[in-house]
Amino acid sequence: MINPFKSKKGLGRGLSSLIGESEKIDDKKNVSISSLIRNKYQPRKKFDEVSLEELTNSIRERGIIQPIIVRPSSDEEDKFEIVAGERRWQAAQYAGLHEVPVVIINADNLKSLELAIVENVQRKDLNPIEEAEGYKRLIDEFSYDQDKVSKFIGKSRAHIANCLRLLSLPQEIIKYIIEEKLSQGHAKVLVGLDNAIILAKKIISKKLSVRQTESLVRMLKSSSDRLSKKDPNIVSLEKELSGRIGMRVFVKNKRNNSGIISLEYKGADQLDRLVEIIKQYY
């Protein structure tokens, strides 16, 4: 018989090894579907409706092949908390099942979170934000560091670090990632940018690729670098003139001290005022 918990190649820790480290209270048995409760450490918040419907149809036809991994609930008497297999549990309810096969194990909170993360990472069921939040929980609540998470999950430290950096993005962008309006590749480029929200909206509206986004950010950074190298005396003069006139002033001074002064007006009123100032003094 094929081991339903066999780890996929390349993963640091598979379900089989993690379950093997946990003491089994009871091998495969059937329990009432109503006796199961959601895993409070479940990293996945969003379940794809289409794939859930497909799983429901499969369970309706063939039943549940892989048992759900559970542990005795510490919060509710005579209940079991799902450690791995919440999607199967939901689909079983939609399929109208009254009982489901389970394997009951002893697992503390850390083991429960580890199993939930590993199962979802193996199946690629987590969006980038859920994945990052799972890693952050290991770090914040169970004293993992990025190296330990990397070895445990079987992904590079750079991948873990990039995932965690996504959580520093504004909530509006995080929502775009969860809603799959922005990919992880797009989001990674936006980390640390002051104008990240504006750029995110542009990426979505213009349907920019990751490569196009990288080019746009490079161009904006290059422009910003050129401005930052501007003579501080010229910058000071621009600010003073802008304050006096009430509109933005730009001074472009060349090496021979010739150059251009330009003014930015907004609306006919500002233009009329500017013309009057010039007429009055010149």
N, C-alpha and C positions, 0 to 999 in steps of 0.2 A: 504494500500500500504506500502511495506517495505521501510523504510528510507534508501536511498542509501548512506547516509553519517554516518550511525550509527557506533560508535566507537567499536573496538574490545575489548573484555574483557581484562583488565590488562593494557591498555594504559592510561597514565596519562591524556592526553587531546585528545579527539576524534575530527574528522572533524566536527561532528554535533555541538559540543559545541563551536568550534572556529568559524564556519560559523554563528552560532546563535548570536555570539557577534558582527558580522559584519552586517552593514545595507545593506539589499538587495535593489538594484536599480531596478531589474527586475527579476521576477520569470522565470521559465523555458520558453525559447523561442528559435527559430532557427535563427542562423546567418550564414553568408557566411564563409566558411572554410578559405578563404583568408584574412578575417578580423582579424584572431587570430595570435598573435605572441608569441614566446617562453618566458617563465618566466625567467627574468634575475637572479632570486634567486633560480632557479631549482638546487637542489643539485646533481641530477643524471646526469652523463655525458655519461654513457654507457647503451645502451638499447639492451637487448637480442634479437637477430634476430629471433630465433625460436619462442619465446613467442609472439613477435610482429606480426609474420606471422599468428600465431594461432588467435590472437585478430583480425587481419585484416579479416580473414575468417569468424569469428563470427560476426563481424560488417557487413560484406557483406551479411550474411544470415539474421541477426536479427536487424541490426541497432545498435545505441548507446543507451544502457539502462540507464546508469548513465550520467547525464548531466555534461559538463565540467564547472568548476568554473573559472570565469574570472573577471577581473577588468578593467576599462577604462585605456588605455595606457597613461602614462604621456609623452611618447617620440614620439608617432606617432598619428596623428589626425585620428579619426574615426576607430581606431584599439582597440582591446581588448587584454590584456596580460593574458596568461593562469596562473592561480594560482594553480589549481590542475586538472590533466587530460591530461598532455602532450602526454602520451603514446596513449591514445584514439584518440587524435588529429592526431598523426602521422599515426596510423592505418586507420583512416577515410580517410586520403589522399590516402593511398595505395589502399583502397577499392573503390576509385573513387567517394566519396561523395562530394557534392557541399555545403551542409549545415550541421551543427551539432547543437544539443541542448546545451544551456548554461544557467547558472544562473549567473547573473551579480551582483557583490557585491562591496561595498566600502571597500577597504583594503589598509592600508599603507604598506610600505616595510617590516616592522617587521611581520605583519600579513601574508603577502604573503609568506615570508620565513617559518614561523611557519606552515602554511597549507601545503606547499610543503614538508617539512620534515615529518610531521605527516602522510601524505598520503603515502609517500614512505616507512616509517618505518612500518606502518601497513601492507603494502603489501609485506614487505621484498624485496623491489626492489633495495635497495642501496647496493653497495659493501662496505666493511668496511672503505675504504678511503673516499668515498663519504659521508658516514654517519658521519665520524669524521670531515670532512670539513664543513658539515652543522652545527654541534654543535659548531665548532670553529667560524663560522660566527656569530652565536647567541651571543657568548662570546665577540668577537672582535668588532662587529659592533653595537650590541644592548645591551651591558653591562650586559649580563647574567653572572652568575657564574655557576660552575659545579652543585651545589645543585639545582639551579633554572632549569637548563636544565634537571636534573634528574627527578624532580617533574613534569615538563611539558611533557616530553616524556613518563614517566612512567617506566623508567628503573633505575637500581641501580646506585648510584654515582660511584661505582667501575667500572661498565660497561662504563659509560661516560668517566671516567679517562683513562681506558684502550684503548678506541677508540682514544682519543686525543693523547695518547702516540705513536700511530702508525705513526703520522705525523712527529715524530722526527727521524724516520728511514731514511736511505739514499734513494735517489730517485730511484735507481735501484731496491731496495727491494719493494718500494711503487708500482712500475710498475709491479713487480711479483704478488703483491696482487690484483691489478686491473685486471690483465690478468688471475687471479685465478690459478696461479702456486703455490702460497702459501696461506694457510688459515689464518684466523685471529688468530687461536690458535698457529700456527707456528710463525707468526710475533710477537706475544706478547712475546714469549720467547727470540726473538732476540733484543728487545728494550734495548738500552744502551750498547751493546757489541761492542768492537772495531773491532772485526773480523766478524761482522754481515753479510757482503756481501759474504765472503768465506763460512760461514755456510749456508747461504741461497742457494747458488749454490749446496752445498753438499746435502742439504735436497731435492732439486729438482731432482738432478741426481740419488740419492740413493732411492728416493721415501720414505723418512723417515716419520713415523707417528709423531704426536705431542708428544706422550709419549717417543718415541725414541729420538726425538729432545731434550726434557727436560733432558733425561739421558746423552746425548752427552754434553750438555752445563754444566751440573753439574760436569761431569768428567773433562772437560777443566778448569772450575773454580777451582776445587780441585787441579789440577796440578799447576795452576797459583798461588794458595795460598801457596803451598809447596815451590815454587820457591821464592815467596816474603818473606818467612821466612828464607831464606838463610843468613848466616853470611855476613854482609856487607864487612868485610875484604876479604872474599873469592870472593865475587862479584867484588871487586876492583882489586884483583889479576887476575881474569879471564879477565877483561877489559884490564889491562896492558899487559898481555901476548898476548892477541888477537891483540892488537895494534902493538906489536913488531914483531910478527910472520906473521901477515897478514891473519890469518885464525882463526875461532872461537875455543876458548879453554874452556873446562869444567873441574872444579875441584870439586871432591867429597871427602870431608874430614870427616872422622869418628871421634867418640868421643876420641879414643886413638891416634888421630892425624896420623893414617895411612889412606890411601885412594887411589884414582885413578885420574890421569890427562888424559883427552882424547882430541884429536884435530880433528876438522872436516875439511876435505879438499874437494875441488871441482875440479875434473879433474886430469889428470895424471901429469900436470905441477906442481900443488901444492904438490902432493905426492912426486915427484922427489925432489922438493925444500926442503921439510921436511926431507927426507932421507939424503940429503946432509948436512943439518944443524946438524943432529944427528951425522953423520960420522965425520964432521969437529971438533966437540967439545967433542965427546966421543970416 
